Amino acid sequence: MQVRELKLKVEEKAIDEAADEIAAFCNTLPTEHADMLRYRLSAEECIHFWMEHGCKNRELILRMCRQLIGPYISLECGGPAANP
């Protein structure tokens, strides 16, 4: 299992970069187009949530890999616990 990792800062630019990376990752897998759109939208909403809740300019880590059941995508942002 090869993990693809991207480090970004929580800012407006990161929303587009993360969404583009997720789309590129999903295009390498047999993923339904609707599922790929849901993954992208979820990532965009998480980053936007963190921006609104005081995490602006903190490090954001996007990790993606393929597991047996399908794609695995995670977003991590340092700071106080918050569940977007």
C-alpha positions as CSV (number, residue, x, y, z in Angstrom):
1,M,0.0,0.0,0.0
2,Q,1.6,3.2,-1.2
3,V,0.5,6.3,0.7
4,R,0.4,9.6,-1.2
5,E,0.9,12.6,1.1
6,L,0.6,16.3,0.5
7,K,1.4,19.0,3.0
8,L,-0.5,22.3,2.7
9,K,-1.5,25.3,4.8
10,V,-5.1,25.9,5.8
11,E,-6.0,28.7,3.4
12,E,-8.2,29.4,0.4
13,K,-5.6,28.0,-2.0
14,A,-5.5,24.7,-0.2
15,I,-9.1,24.0,-0.9
16,D,-8.5,23.9,-4.7
17,E,-5.2,22.0,-4.4
18,A,-6.6,19.3,-2.1
19,A,-9.7,18.9,-4.4
20,D,-7.5,18.6,-7.5
21,E,-5.2,16.0,-5.8
22,I,-8.2,14.0,-4.7
23,A,-9.6,14.0,-8.2
24,A,-6.3,13.0,-9.7
25,F,-6.0,10.2,-7.1
26,C,-9.6,8.9,-7.8
27,N,-8.9,8.9,-11.5
28,T,-6.2,6.3,-10.9
29,L,-8.8,4.0,-9.3
30,P,-12.0,2.4,-10.4
31,T,-14.0,5.1,-8.6
32,E,-17.5,6.2,-9.6
33,H,-17.6,9.9,-10.7
34,A,-20.3,10.7,-8.1
35,D,-18.1,9.2,-5.3
36,M,-15.1,11.3,-6.4
37,L,-17.2,14.4,-6.3
38,R,-18.4,13.5,-2.8
39,Y,-14.8,13.0,-1.6
40,R,-13.8,16.4,-3.1
41,L,-16.7,18.2,-1.6
42,S,-16.0,16.7,1.8
43,A,-12.4,17.8,1.7
44,E,-13.4,21.3,0.7
45,E,-15.9,21.5,3.5
46,C,-13.4,20.3,6.1
47,I,-10.8,22.8,5.1
48,H,-13.4,25.6,5.0
49,F,-14.6,24.6,8.5
50,W,-11.0,24.7,9.8
51,M,-10.5,28.2,8.3
52,E,-13.6,29.5,10.0
53,H,-12.6,27.9,13.4
54,G,-9.2,29.5,13.9
55,C,-6.9,27.1,12.1
56,K,-5.9,29.4,9.3
57,N,-2.3,29.0,8.2
58,R,-1.8,25.8,10.2
59,E,-0.3,22.8,8.5
60,L,-2.7,20.5,6.8
61,I,-1.8,16.9,5.8
62,L,-3.7,15.2,3.0
63,R,-3.1,11.4,2.9
64,M,-4.5,9.1,0.2
65,C,-4.0,5.4,-0.5
66,R,-5.9,2.4,-1.9
67,Q,-7.2,-0.2,0.5
68,L,-9.0,-3.4,-0.3
69,I,-12.4,-1.8,0.1
70,G,-11.5,1.2,-2.0
71,P,-9.9,4.6,-1.6
72,Y,-8.7,5.9,1.8
73,I,-8.5,9.7,2.1
74,S,-7.7,11.6,5.3
75,L,-7.2,15.2,6.2
76,E,-5.3,16.2,9.4
77,C,-4.9,19.7,10.9
78,G,-3.1,20.4,14.1
79,G,-4.8,22.3,16.9
80,P,-7.6,21.8,19.3
81,A,-10.0,18.9,18.6
82,A,-12.8,19.7,16.2
83,N,-15.0,17.5,14.2
84,P,-16.1,19.1,10.9
